[in-house]
């Protein structure tokens, strides 16, 4: 099931599972797992000022393997690369776009581990449309 995810092979997949742990009830929801991994943004509001930044307190080993996983997805043609390109076109710099992609994939990983289903790119990224379809798929 873990190897059904693009970019997660034997080594990175086992490292990801080792850092998450084998207790499926350890995290209440995907949001808790994302916070633990450091991929969820931190929003601070004070008066009229809102600040959105990345987490500094996290599981560094899980964040490192996640960064490698998301960077692999940026290079591989497919919905992950298209999502990264949309984030870059939206105005994100490289690091926030990769972190957002990791955040999205981590939510899918949590869902698949809870429901015992393999990865489905349509559930993760939606149906491909004419504008989101990669040029190699045409």
C-alpha positions in Angstrom: 0.0 0.0 0.0 2.8 2.5 0.8 4.6 1.7 -2.4 1.4 2.7 -4.4 2.4 6.3 -3.7 4.6 7.9 -6.4 8.0 8.7 -5.2 7.8 6.4 -2.1 9.9 3.3 -2.7 11.1 0.7 -0.2 13.6 2.9 1.6 11.7 6.2 1.8 8.4 4.4 2.5 9.8 2.4 5.3 11.5 5.5 6.8 8.2 7.3 6.6 6.3 4.5 8.3 9.0 4.2 11.0 8.7 7.8 11.9 4.9 7.8 11.9 4.8 4.6 14.0 2.6 1.6 13.8 -0.2 2.8 16.1 -2.9 3.9 13.7 -4.7 5.8 16.5 -1.6 7.8 17.5 -2.9 10.9 15.5 -6.4 12.0 15.9 -6.6 13.2 12.3 -4.5 14.1 9.3 -4.0 17.6 10.7 -2.2 16.2 13.8 0.1 14.2 11.6 0.8 17.1 9.4 1.7 19.2 12.4 4.0 16.5 13.7 5.7 16.3 10.4 6.1 20.1 10.2 4.3 20.5 6.9 1.2 22.3 8.3 1.6 26.1 8.3 1.5 28.1 11.5 -0.9 31.0 11.5 -0.5 33.7 14.1 -2.9 36.6 14.4 -2.5 39.7 16.5 -4.8 42.6 16.0 -4.9 43.4 12.3 -1.7 41.5 11.5 -1.8 37.8 10.3 1.5 35.9 9.9 1.7 32.5 8.2 5.0 30.7 8.6 6.4 27.1 8.7 6.8 25.0 11.8 10.1 25.0 13.6 9.2 22.4 16.2 8.6 19.1 14.4 10.0 15.6 13.9 13.1 16.5 11.9 13.6 13.0 10.5 10.0 12.8 9.2 10.4 16.3 7.8 13.6 15.4 6.0 12.2 12.2 4.4 9.0 14.2 3.5 11.1 16.9 1.8 12.9 14.2 -0.2 9.6 12.6 -1.2 8.0 15.9 -2.3 11.1 16.9 -4.2 11.0 13.6 -6.0 7.3 14.3 -6.9 8.3 17.7 -8.3 10.6 16.0 -10.8 8.3 13.1 -11.7 5.7 13.9 -14.3 2.2 13.6 -12.9 -0.3 15.3 -10.7 2.3 16.1 -8.0 4.4 18.0 -10.5 1.3 19.8 -11.8 0.3 20.8 -8.3 3.8 22.1 -7.6 3.7 24.2 -10.9 0.3 25.6 -9.9 1.6 26.7 -6.5 4.6 28.3 -8.2 2.4 30.1 -10.7 0.2 31.2 -7.8 3.2 33.0 -6.3 4.7 30.5 -3.9 8.5 30.2 -3.8 10.1 26.8 -4.1 10.2 25.8 -0.4 6.6 26.7 0.4 5.4 25.0 -2.8 7.3 21.8 -1.9 6.0 22.0 1.7 2.4 22.4 0.4 2.9 19.3 -1.9 4.2 17.3 1.1 1.3 18.5 3.2 -1.2 17.3 0.6 0.5 13.9 0.1 0.8 13.4 3.8 -3.0 13.9 4.1 -3.4 11.3 1.5 -1.0 8.9 3.2 -3.0 9.3 6.5 -6.2 8.6 4.6 -4.8 5.5 2.9 -3.3 4.1 6.2 -6.6 4.6 8.0 -8.8 3.1 5.3 -6.4 0.4 4.1 -6.7 1.6 0.5 -4.0 2.2 -2.1 -3.1 5.7 -3.3 -5.5 7.1 -5.9 -4.3 10.2 -7.7 -7.9 11.2 -8.6 -8.9 11.3 -4.9 -5.7 13.2 -4.1 -5.8 15.8 -6.8 -9.2 15.5 -8.5 -10.0 14.6 -12.1 -7.5 15.9 -14.6 -8.9 18.7 -16.7 -7.7 20.0 -20.0 -5.7 22.8 -18.3 -4.2 20.6 -15.7 -3.3 17.7 -18.0 0.4 17.3 -18.6 1.7 17.8 -22.1 3.1 14.3 -22.1 -0.3 12.8 -21.3 -1.9 14.3 -24.5 
